[in-house]
Amino acid sequence: MLQLDFYSTLVAASLVLLLGRGMVARIGFLRTFNIPEPVAGGLLVAVLLLVLRLFTDVEVRFDPSLQVPLMLAFFATIGLNADFASLKKGGRVLSIFLLVVTGLLVAQNAMGIVLAKVLGLDPLMGLLAGSITLSGGHGTGAAWGAVFSEKYGVPSASELAIASATFGLILGGLIGGPVARFLIKRVQTPGLGQAGQADSRLPTGFEQPNQERLITSFSFIETLALLAISLQVGTLLSGYIQGTAFELPTFVCVLFVGVVLRNGLSALGWHQVFEREVSVLGNVCLSLFLAMALMSLKLWDLAALALPVFILLAAQALMMALFAIFVTFRVMGSNYDAVVLAAGHCGFGLGATPTAIANMQAVTQRYGPSQIAFLVVPMVGAFFIDIMNAIVIKLYLALPFMGAGG
């Protein structure tokens, strides 16, 4: 066992990001299929660590203490960048996208249950390998895994949940780019980055993470203070409502505080949030979080998946890609924004919201910005999807053939 401390883990994550950037710059396949840099570098390191463990019996473990703060800081920047005027402008698109996302939740669970029965598994295992772990992620999967073990007697439910969520996180970061590449041929792109068509507009959001943004030390401290307040108040709020009917994940509370802080200060005329600077901090936190999450993946956990469950998850990944192409893209307008939304949907439909943002950045960095996508996806993926997923899961559990565990 080789345990890396806080500083060694931070160094490793930084090197993983540099590795990913070098890979994407030098390997045409990764650029062509819009694979995010943290995904490319993180997965390569995870595979190398798997090989190391298999052939030398040496396991490398990283200090996980930075992952949660980085994730929360990323969601805080999403909140600080969301003003009510923009949310109002994107209200109709957000509502339609939420309906599309809810449709996927229903489809994931339907496929999971049907395939589980066909493969001779408990239908509850199909539900666990459905929206619970794929759209829900590791946190939702771990919570429901405990419920399935204690209440319904599903064997190794928690282990299955974690392995399924890991599988989804990997695939979510890998299929978004190819889906976008397939769809991009069918739309007219903004043309950013092409010769003679460069856009002088300074990006204000997360669309183009490699663009330079002018900042000062004092403005940086102001933005850092807003970020710290969002983290502190959001964490306190999450603890206060825990165990009540209003209980929400901590990252949702942090995002909510960021939205209130940004719009409250603006309405009072006290401070205007420096969006470009917020996006710089957000992109740093996002990249480091994804690098740490992916390089820390225990790929050997996937070996615990029996062949029937692996088939089930592979079918879910295929359905996600087809759903993004034939439903998300078409319902959202069959335009460039719809392409970016489809790539983002692949990210949090199988993995998590940070993966969705990374997928979208890989597309917009190459083809041009999509402000509506970067407004809608974080709000739906970080807030509304958890609410809708809980409702859909409980409706499925209420079905007569589910209540007794099959």
C-alpha positions as CSV (number, residue, x, y, z in Angstrom):
1,M,0.0,0.0,0.0
2,L,1.4,3.4,-1.0
3,Q,-0.6,6.2,0.6
4,L,0.0,9.7,-0.9
5,D,-0.5,12.7,1.4
6,F,-2.3,15.9,0.7
7,Y,0.5,17.7,-1.1
8,S,1.5,14.6,-3.1
9,T,-2.1,14.1,-4.2
10,L,-2.3,17.8,-5.3
11,V,1.0,17.4,-7.3
12,A,-0.3,14.2,-8.9
13,A,-3.6,15.8,-9.9
14,S,-1.8,18.8,-11.5
15,L,0.5,16.4,-13.4
16,V,-2.6,14.4,-14.5
17,L,-4.1,17.6,-16.0
18,L,-0.8,18.4,-17.8
19,L,-0.7,14.8,-19.0
20,G,-4.2,15.1,-20.3
21,R,-3.5,18.3,-22.1
22,G,-0.5,16.9,-23.7
23,M,-2.4,13.8,-24.8
24,V,-5.3,15.8,-26.4
25,A,-2.8,18.1,-28.1
26,R,-0.8,15.2,-29.6
27,I,-3.4,12.4,-30.2
28,G,-5.7,13.2,-33.0
29,F,-8.3,10.7,-32.0
30,L,-8.8,12.4,-28.6
31,R,-9.3,15.8,-30.3
32,T,-11.5,14.4,-33.0
33,F,-13.9,12.9,-30.5
34,N,-13.7,15.8,-28.1
35,I,-12.5,13.8,-25.1
36,P,-12.0,16.2,-22.1
37,E,-8.4,16.7,-20.9
38,P,-9.0,15.6,-17.3
39,V,-10.8,12.5,-18.5
40,A,-8.0,11.5,-20.9
41,G,-5.2,12.0,-18.3
42,G,-7.2,10.7,-15.3
43,L,-8.3,7.4,-17.0
44,L,-4.7,6.7,-18.3
45,V,-3.4,7.0,-14.8
46,A,-6.2,4.9,-13.4
47,V,-5.4,2.2,-15.9
48,L,-1.7,2.3,-15.1
49,L,-2.5,2.0,-11.4
50,L,-4.7,-1.0,-12.2
51,V,-1.8,-2.6,-14.1
52,L,0.6,-1.8,-11.2
53,R,-1.8,-3.5,-8.7
54,L,-2.3,-6.6,-10.8
55,F,1.4,-7.3,-11.5
56,T,3.1,-6.0,-8.4
57,D,0.3,-6.2,-5.8
58,V,1.0,-2.5,-5.0
59,E,-2.0,-0.2,-4.5
60,V,-1.6,3.5,-4.7
61,R,-4.1,5.6,-2.7
62,F,-4.6,9.3,-2.8
63,D,-5.6,11.7,-0.1
64,P,-9.4,12.4,-0.8
65,S,-9.7,15.4,1.5
66,L,-9.5,17.9,-1.4
67,Q,-12.2,16.3,-3.6
68,V,-15.3,17.5,-1.8
69,P,-14.1,21.1,-1.3
70,L,-13.1,21.3,-4.9
71,M,-16.5,20.0,-6.0
72,L,-18.4,22.3,-3.7
73,A,-16.3,25.3,-4.9
74,F,-17.1,24.4,-8.5
75,F,-20.9,24.4,-7.7
76,A,-20.5,27.7,-5.8
77,T,-19.0,29.3,-9.0
78,I,-22.0,28.0,-11.0
79,G,-24.3,29.8,-8.5
80,L,-22.2,33.0,-8.5
81,N,-22.4,33.1,-12.3
82,A,-26.2,32.7,-12.5
83,D,-28.1,35.9,-12.5
84,F,-31.9,36.0,-12.4
85,A,-32.1,37.9,-15.8
86,S,-30.2,35.0,-17.5
87,L,-32.3,32.4,-15.7
88,K,-35.5,34.1,-16.8
89,K,-34.2,34.2,-20.4
90,G,-33.4,30.5,-20.3
91,G,-36.6,29.5,-18.4
92,R,-38.4,28.0,-21.4
93,V,-35.3,26.0,-22.5
94,L,-34.7,24.9,-19.0
95,S,-38.2,23.6,-18.6
96,I,-38.0,21.7,-21.9
97,F,-34.6,20.2,-21.0
98,L,-35.9,19.2,-17.6
99,L,-38.7,17.2,-19.3
100,V,-36.1,15.5,-21.6
101,V,-34.0,14.6,-18.6
102,T,-37.0,13.2,-16.7
103,G,-37.8,11.1,-19.8
104,L,-34.3,9.6,-19.6
105,L,-34.8,8.8,-15.9
106,V,-37.9,6.9,-16.7
107,A,-36.3,5.1,-19.6
108,Q,-33.2,4.1,-17.6
109,N,-35.2,2.5,-14.9
110,A,-37.5,0.8,-17.4
111,M,-34.6,-0.7,-19.3
112,G,-32.9,-1.7,-16.1
113,I,-35.9,-3.6,-14.8
114,V,-36.7,-5.3,-18.1
115,L,-33.1,-6.4,-18.7
116,A,-32.7,-7.6,-15.1
117,K,-35.7,-9.8,-15.6
118,V,-34.5,-11.1,-18.9
119,L,-31.0,-11.8,-17.4
120,G,-32.5,-13.5,-14.4
121,L,-31.6,-10.8,-11.9
122,D,-33.7,-9.2,-9.2
123,P,-35.6,-6.2,-10.8
124,L,-34.3,-4.1,-7.9
125,M,-30.8,-4.7,-9.2
126,G,-32.0,-3.3,-12.5
127,L,-33.3,-0.2,-10.7
128,L,-30.0,0.1,-8.9
129,A,-28.1,0.0,-12.3
130,G,-30.6,2.6,-13.6
131,S,-31.2,6.2,-12.7
132,I,-30.1,5.6,-9.1
133,T,-26.4,5.2,-10.0
134,L,-26.2,6.6,-13.5
135,S,-28.1,9.8,-13.3
136,G,-27.7,9.9,-9.5
137,G,-24.0,9.2,-9.2
138,H,-22.0,7.8,-6.3
139,G,-23.8,9.6,-3.5
140,T,-27.3,8.7,-4.6
141,G,-26.1,5.1,-5.3
142,A,-24.5,4.7,-1.9
143,A,-27.6,6.0,-0.2
144,W,-30.1,3.7,-2.1
145,G,-27.7,0.8,-1.9
146,A,-27.9,0.8,1.9
147,V,-31.8,1.0,1.6
148,F,-31.9,-1.9,-0.8
149,S,-29.7,-4.1,1.4
150,E,-31.5,-3.3,4.7
151,K,-35.1,-3.1,3.5
152,Y,-35.2,-5.4,0.5
153,G,-32.4,-7.8,1.2
154,V,-30.5,-7.3,-2.0
155,P,-27.1,-8.8,-1.6
156,S,-24.0,-6.6,-2.0
157,A,-26.3,-3.7,-3.1
158,S,-23.9,-1.0,-1.9
159,E,-20.9,-2.6,-3.7
160,L,-23.0,-2.9,-6.9
161,A,-24.1,0.7,-6.6
162,I,-20.5,2.0,-6.3
163,A,-19.3,-0.2,-9.2
164,S,-22.2,0.9,-11.4
165,A,-21.6,4.6,-10.6
166,T,-17.9,4.2,-11.4
167,F,-18.8,2.5,-14.7
168,G,-21.2,5.4,-15.5
169,L,-18.6,8.1,-14.6
170,I,-16.1,6.6,-17.0
171,L,-18.6,6.2,-19.9
172,G,-20.2,9.6,-19.2
173,G,-16.8,11.3,-19.9
174,L,-16.1,9.2,-23.0
175,I,-19.4,9.1,-25.0
176,G,-20.3,12.8,-24.8
177,G,-17.5,13.9,-27.3
178,P,-18.3,11.2,-29.9
179,V,-22.0,12.0,-29.7
180,A,-21.2,15.7,-30.2
181,R,-18.9,14.9,-33.2
182,F,-21.7,12.8,-34.8
183,L,-24.2,15.7,-34.3
184,I,-22.0,18.6,-35.2
185,K,-22.0,17.7,-38.9
186,R,-25.8,18.4,-38.9
187,V,-25.7,21.9,-37.7
188,Q,-24.0,25.3,-38.4
189,T,-21.3,26.1,-35.9
190,P,-20.4,29.6,-34.7
191,G,-16.9,29.1,-36.4
192,L,-14.8,30.3,-33.4
193,G,-11.2,29.4,-33.8
194,Q,-11.2,29.3,-37.6
195,A,-8.9,31.5,-39.6
196,G,-10.3,35.0,-40.1
197,Q,-13.3,34.3,-37.9
198,A,-11.9,34.8,-34.4
199,D,-14.3,36.3,-31.9
200,S,-12.9,39.2,-29.9
201,R,-15.5,38.8,-27.2
202,L,-14.1,38.0,-23.8
203,P,-15.8,34.8,-22.5
204,T,-17.9,35.3,-19.4
205,G,-18.8,31.8,-18.6
206,F,-17.3,28.3,-18.7
207,E,-17.5,27.8,-22.5
208,Q,-13.9,28.4,-23.3
209,P,-11.7,27.5,-20.3
210,N,-8.4,28.2,-22.2
211,Q,-9.2,31.8,-23.0
212,E,-7.3,34.4,-21.1
213,R,-9.3,36.6,-18.6
214,L,-8.0,39.8,-17.2
215,I,-7.9,39.8,-13.4
216,T,-6.2,41.7,-10.5
217,S,-5.1,40.5,-7.1
218,F,-7.8,42.6,-5.3
219,S,-10.6,41.4,-7.5
220,F,-9.3,37.9,-7.1
221,I,-9.6,38.3,-3.3
222,E,-13.1,39.7,-3.6
223,T,-14.2,36.7,-5.7
224,L,-12.4,34.3,-3.3
225,A,-14.3,35.8,-0.4
226,L,-17.7,35.3,-2.2
227,L,-16.6,31.7,-2.9
228,A,-15.7,31.1,0.7
229,I,-19.0,32.6,2.0
230,S,-21.0,30.4,-0.4
231,L,-19.1,27.3,0.9
232,Q,-19.5,28.2,4.5
233,V,-23.2,29.2,4.5
234,G,-24.1,26.4,2.1
235,T,-22.5,23.8,4.3
236,L,-24.2,25.2,7.4
237,L,-27.6,25.3,5.6
238,S,-27.2,21.7,4.5
239,G,-26.5,20.6,8.1
240,Y,-29.4,22.6,9.4
241,I,-32.0,21.0,7.0
242,Q,-30.5,17.5,7.3
243,G,-33.1,15.0,8.4
244,T,-36.0,17.4,7.5
245,A,-38.5,17.3,4.6
246,F,-36.3,19.9,2.9
247,E,-33.1,17.9,3.0
248,L,-30.8,18.6,0.0
249,P,-27.3,17.5,-0.9
250,T,-24.6,20.0,0.3
251,F,-23.5,21.0,-3.2
252,V,-27.1,22.1,-4.0
253,C,-27.2,24.3,-0.9
254,V,-23.8,25.8,-1.9
255,L,-25.1,26.5,-5.4
256,F,-28.3,28.0,-4.0
257,V,-26.3,30.3,-1.7
258,G,-24.1,31.4,-4.6
259,V,-27.2,32.4,-6.6
260,V,-28.7,34.3,-3.7
261,L,-25.4,36.0,-2.9
262,R,-24.8,37.1,-6.5
263,N,-28.3,38.4,-7.2
264,G,-28.8,39.9,-3.7
265,L,-25.6,42.0,-3.9
266,S,-26.5,43.1,-7.4
267,A,-30.1,44.1,-6.4
268,L,-28.8,46.1,-3.5
269,G,-26.2,47.8,-5.7
270,W,-23.3,46.7,-3.4
271,H,-21.3,44.6,-5.7
272,Q,-21.2,43.2,-9.2
273,V,-19.8,39.7,-9.4
274,F,-16.8,39.5,-11.8
275,E,-18.0,36.6,-14.0
276,R,-14.8,36.1,-15.9
277,E,-12.9,35.7,-12.7
278,V,-15.5,33.4,-11.2
279,S,-15.2,31.2,-14.3
280,V,-11.4,31.0,-13.9
281,L,-11.8,29.7,-10.3
282,G,-14.6,27.4,-11.3
283,N,-12.5,25.9,-14.2
284,V,-9.5,25.3,-11.9
285,C,-11.7,23.6,-9.3
286,L,-13.5,21.6,-12.0
287,S,-10.3,20.4,-13.6
288,L,-8.6,19.4,-10.4
289,F,-11.7,17.7,-9.1
290,L,-12.1,15.6,-12.2
291,A,-8.4,14.7,-12.3
292,M,-8.6,13.5,-8.7
293,A,-11.8,11.7,-9.1
294,L,-10.7,9.8,-12.2
295,M,-7.1,9.0,-11.2
296,S,-8.5,7.7,-7.9
297,L,-10.9,5.3,-9.6
298,K,-10.5,1.7,-8.4
299,L,-11.0,0.1,-11.7
300,W,-10.7,-3.3,-10.1
301,D,-14.1,-2.7,-8.5
302,L,-15.6,-3.1,-12.0
303,A,-14.3,-6.7,-11.9
304,A,-16.9,-7.3,-9.1
305,L,-19.7,-6.7,-11.7
306,A,-21.0,-10.1,-12.9
307,L,-21.4,-10.5,-16.6
308,P,-25.2,-9.9,-16.6
309,V,-24.8,-6.6,-14.7
310,F,-22.0,-5.5,-17.1
311,I,-24.3,-6.3,-20.0
312,L,-27.0,-4.2,-18.4
313,L,-24.7,-1.2,-17.9
314,A,-23.3,-1.5,-21.4
315,A,-26.9,-1.4,-22.7
316,Q,-27.6,1.7,-20.6
317,A,-24.6,3.5,-22.1
318,L,-25.8,2.7,-25.6
319,M,-29.3,3.9,-24.8
320,M,-27.8,7.1,-23.3
321,A,-26.0,7.8,-26.6
322,L,-29.1,7.1,-28.7
323,F,-31.3,9.1,-26.4
324,A,-28.9,12.1,-26.7
325,I,-28.9,11.9,-30.5
326,F,-32.6,11.1,-31.2
327,V,-34.3,12.8,-28.3
328,T,-32.2,15.4,-26.6
329,F,-30.8,16.9,-29.8
330,R,-34.1,17.0,-31.6
331,V,-36.3,18.2,-28.8
332,M,-33.8,20.9,-27.9
333,G,-33.9,22.4,-31.4
334,S,-31.5,20.4,-33.6
335,N,-29.1,23.4,-33.6
336,Y,-25.6,24.0,-32.2
337,D,-26.9,24.7,-28.7
338,A,-28.7,21.3,-28.9
339,V,-25.4,19.6,-29.7
340,V,-23.7,21.0,-26.6
341,L,-26.8,20.1,-24.5
342,A,-26.6,16.6,-25.8
343,A,-22.9,16.3,-24.9
344,G,-23.7,17.6,-21.4
345,H,-26.6,15.2,-21.0
346,C,-24.3,12.3,-21.7
347,G,-22.1,13.6,-18.9
348,F,-24.6,13.7,-16.1
349,G,-27.0,11.1,-17.6
350,L,-24.3,8.5,-16.9
351,G,-21.9,10.3,-14.6
352,A,-22.1,13.6,-12.8
353,T,-22.5,17.4,-13.5
354,P,-18.8,18.1,-13.5
355,T,-18.4,15.5,-16.2
356,A,-21.2,17.2,-18.2
357,I,-19.4,20.5,-18.0
358,A,-16.1,19.0,-19.1
359,N,-17.9,17.4,-22.0
360,M,-19.4,20.7,-23.1
361,Q,-16.1,22.5,-22.7
362,A,-14.4,20.1,-25.0
363,V,-17.0,20.9,-27.6
364,T,-17.2,24.7,-27.1
365,Q,-13.5,25.1,-26.9
366,R,-13.3,23.7,-30.5
367,Y,-16.5,24.9,-32.1
368,G,-17.6,28.1,-30.2
369,P,-19.6,29.1,-27.1
370,S,-23.1,28.1,-26.1
371,Q,-24.2,30.3,-23.3
372,I,-27.7,28.7,-23.0
373,A,-26.2,25.3,-22.6
374,F,-23.9,26.4,-19.8
375,L,-26.8,28.1,-18.1
376,V,-29.3,25.2,-18.3
377,V,-27.1,22.1,-17.8
378,P,-25.6,23.1,-14.4
379,M,-29.0,24.1,-13.0
380,V,-30.7,20.9,-14.1
381,G,-27.8,18.6,-13.4
382,A,-27.0,20.0,-10.0
383,F,-30.5,20.8,-8.6
384,F,-33.6,19.6,-10.5
385,I,-32.4,16.2,-11.5
386,D,-32.0,15.1,-7.9
387,I,-35.6,16.0,-7.1
388,M,-37.0,14.4,-10.3
389,N,-34.8,11.3,-9.8
390,A,-36.1,10.8,-6.2
391,I,-39.7,11.0,-7.5
392,V,-39.2,8.6,-10.3
393,I,-37.4,6.1,-8.1
394,K,-40.2,6.1,-5.6
395,L,-42.8,5.7,-8.3
396,Y,-41.0,2.6,-9.6
397,L,-40.6,1.2,-6.1
398,A,-44.3,1.5,-5.7
399,L,-45.0,-0.9,-8.6
400,P,-46.5,-4.2,-7.4
401,F,-43.7,-6.4,-8.7
402,M,-41.0,-4.2,-7.1
403,G,-42.1,-4.0,-3.5
404,A,-41.1,-7.4,-2.3
405,G,-37.7,-7.3,-4.1
406,G,-38.9,-9.4,-7.1
